[in-house]
Every structure is written in structure tokens, then in C-alpha cells.
Amino acid sequence: MSKIVFTFGLSAGIIFLTFMFGAIPFRKSGIITFENGEIIGYVLMVIAFSMVFAGIKLHRDRNLEGLITFGEALKVGLLITLIASIGYAVAWEFYLKFAARDFMDEYTAFRLQKAVNSGVNDAGIRSLWDEMEQIKELYKNPLLRFGMTLTEILPVGILISLISSVLLKKNELIINKPIVHE
């Protein structure tokens, strides 16, 4: 199981890293913006977390003769999620260092402009400014930033682990032909 967990967790992490750095030209050209970047990011998370489903299925078929309990499936899924999420957070640190050093300033400007465009009053803008300044200060601390990044991705991985565990526990939903090693 540990080889499968590591392999599929690392594969998801590599998907994150590849897409994150592959998106740089699109971000710089304005194709990917803060407006659409969040949606693109969550789609990427779902794509990368497909490794959770694949890893649980391989573990079930290779090591458990095609049968897996919900608990065992969830354990495998959560371990893959943990490795993938750490990979995502590490990739984000590299992305910030090499491709988006001004990320928080740009994000703050985006949030403020969006509030202005939405008709938020001056007091609301000042409140948002203060909030963003506090977040920027927290974001300077690498450990806090790493934790904040994990809180962004872990819920998606947990949800996909739960869904995958339910689906793969039900043998009639996903055909399970055990893999025979000769």
C-alpha cells in the first residue's frame, strides 16, 4: 500500500507543479486572471486528485483481491491526498518565489477593485484594505502561508477521497478485476 500511496500522491503533486508552472505564460498574458484563476485552480485540483481514485482502485485490485472496505479505501485516499497536498503547497512556494513575487499585492488590488466595482462604500473598502493588509502580513511567514495553502486544497482532496471510497467499495459500480502477478 505504501508504494501505491507514495506513487499516486507524488503523481498528483507533479500534476500540480506542472500545471502551476505551465500556466505562467497564460497568467502573464492575461488569459488566466484572478477572475477565472480560482475556477481553473479547482478544476486542476479535481484532475490531480483523480490520482486518489486510481490509487484506491489499484490498491483494492492488486492487494485486496478486488474487495475494499470504506475505511481502508478512505485511509488510502487520505494518505494520497496528504502527499498530494504537501506537493501542492511546496509547488505554490516555488511558484511564489520564481513566478509571482508580487502575488499578494496584485491580489489585494484585485479584491479592492472588485469591491469598488460592486459599489462597496468607503467604510467597506477601508475594512477590506485592513483585512488584506493583515493577510499580507500573515502571508510573509512561510509556515503560516504553507498552512493557508493546505487549507485551500485539503478539503477538495478529502471530498474526493470520500467519494472515491464510496464508489470503490461498491463493487457493482466499478468493475474490479483483480490484477494477477505472475
C-alpha positions in Angstrom: 0.0 0.0 0.0 2.8 2.5 0.9 4.3 2.3 -2.6 0.9 3.0 -4.2 0.1 5.9 -1.8 3.5 7.4 -2.4 3.4 6.9 -6.2 -0.1 8.3 -6.6 0.4 11.1 -4.1 3.6 12.2 -5.9 1.9 11.9 -9.3 -0.8 14.3 -8.2 1.9 16.6 -6.8 3.7 16.6 -10.1 0.4 17.4 -11.9 0.0 20.4 -9.6 3.6 21.5 -10.2 3.3 21.1 -14.0 0.1 22.9 -14.3 1.2 25.7 -12.0 4.3 26.5 -13.9 2.7 25.7 -17.2 0.2 28.4 -16.5 2.8 31.2 -16.1 2.7 32.4 -19.7 -1.2 32.4 -19.6 -1.1 34.4 -16.4 1.4 36.9 -17.7 -0.6 37.3 -21.0 -3.8 37.9 -19.0 -5.6 34.8 -20.2 -5.6 33.5 -16.6 -6.7 36.2 -14.2 -7.9 36.3 -10.7 -11.5 36.2 -12.0 -11.1 32.8 -13.8 -8.0 31.5 -12.0 -10.0 30.2 -9.0 -12.2 28.1 -11.2 -9.2 26.9 -13.2 -7.4 26.1 -9.9 -10.3 24.0 -8.6 -10.6 22.1 -11.9 -6.9 21.4 -11.7 -7.3 20.1 -8.2 -10.1 17.7 -9.3 -7.9 16.5 -12.2 -4.9 15.9 -10.0 -7.0 14.3 -7.3 -8.1 11.7 -9.9 -5.0 10.0 -8.6 -6.8 9.3 -5.4 -9.5 7.3 -7.2 -6.8 5.5 -9.3 -4.6 4.7 -6.3 -7.5 3.3 -4.2 -8.6 1.2 -7.1 -5.2 -0.2 -7.8 -4.7 -1.0 -4.1 -8.1 -2.7 -4.0 -7.5 -4.7 -7.1 -3.8 -5.5 -6.6 -3.6 -6.1 -2.9 -7.1 -6.9 -1.7 -8.5 -9.3 -4.4 -10.9 -6.7 -5.7 -12.7 -6.0 -2.3 -12.1 -3.0 -0.1 -13.9 -1.6 2.9 -14.9 2.0 3.1 -12.4 2.6 5.9 -9.4 1.1 4.1 -10.3 3.0 0.9 -10.6 6.2 2.8 -7.3 5.6 4.6 -5.5 5.2 1.2 -7.3 8.2 -0.3 -6.5 10.4 2.6 -2.8 9.4 2.6 -2.6 10.1 -1.2 -4.4 13.4 -0.5 -1.9 14.4 2.2 1.1 13.7 0.0 -0.5 15.5 -3.0 -1.5 18.5 -0.8 2.0 18.8 0.5 3.3 18.7 -3.1 0.8 21.4 -4.0 1.9 23.6 -1.1 5.6 23.1 -2.0 4.8 23.9 -5.7 3.0 27.0 -4.6 6.0 28.1 -2.6 8.2 27.7 -5.7 5.6 29.5 -7.8 5.6 32.5 -5.5 9.4 32.6 -5.3 10.0 32.4 -9.0 6.9 33.5 -10.9 4.6 35.5 -8.6 6.6 37.5 -6.1 4.0 40.3 -6.2 1.1 37.9 -5.8 -0.4 39.4 -2.6 -0.1 43.0 -3.9 -1.8 42.0 -7.1 -4.5 40.0 -5.3 -5.1 42.9 -2.9 -5.5 45.3 -5.8 -7.9 42.8 -7.5 -10.1 42.4 -4.3 -10.2 46.2 -3.7 -11.1 46.9 -7.4 -13.8 44.2 -7.3 -15.3 45.8 -4.1 -15.2 49.3 -5.7 -16.9 47.9 -8.9 -19.5 46.2 -6.7 -20.5 49.5 -5.1 -19.0 48.9 -1.7 -18.9 52.1 0.3 -15.8 53.8 1.6 -16.0 52.2 5.0 -16.3 48.8 3.4 -13.3 49.5 1.2 -11.2 50.6 4.2 -12.3 47.5 6.1 -11.3 45.3 3.2 -8.0 47.1 2.9 -7.3 46.5 6.6 -8.2 42.8 6.2 -6.0 42.4 3.2 -3.1 44.1 4.9 -3.4 41.6 7.8 -3.5 38.7 5.4 -0.4 40.1 3.6 1.4 40.3 6.9 0.5 36.7 7.8 1.4 35.6 4.2 5.0 36.8 4.8 5.5 33.9 7.3 6.4 30.8 5.2 4.9 28.4 7.8 1.6 30.3 8.0 1.5 30.6 4.2 2.1 26.9 3.9 -0.7 26.1 6.3 -3.0 28.5 4.5 -2.2 26.8 1.2 -3.0 23.4 2.7 -6.4 24.7 3.9 -7.2 25.6 0.3 -6.5 22.2 -1.1 -7.2 19.6 1.7 -11.0 20.0 1.6 -11.1 19.1 -2.1 -8.9 16.1 -1.5 -10.9 14.9 1.4 -14.1 15.2 -0.6 -12.7 13.3 -3.5 -11.3 10.6 -1.1 -14.8 10.2 0.4 -16.5 10.0 -3.0 -13.9 7.5 -4.3 -14.1 5.4 -1.2 -17.9 5.1 -1.5 -17.7 4.3 -5.3 -14.9 1.8 -5.0 -16.4 0.0 -2.0 -19.5 -0.8 -4.2 -18.2 -3.5 -6.5 -21.1 -3.3 -8.8 -20.4 0.4 -9.7 -16.7 -0.1 -10.7 -15.7 -3.3 -12.4 -13.0 -4.8 -10.3 -10.9 -7.4 -12.0 -8.0 -8.3 -9.6 -4.6 -7.9 -11.1 -2.7 -11.2 -11.2 1.0 -11.1 -10.9 2.9 -13.9 -12.5 
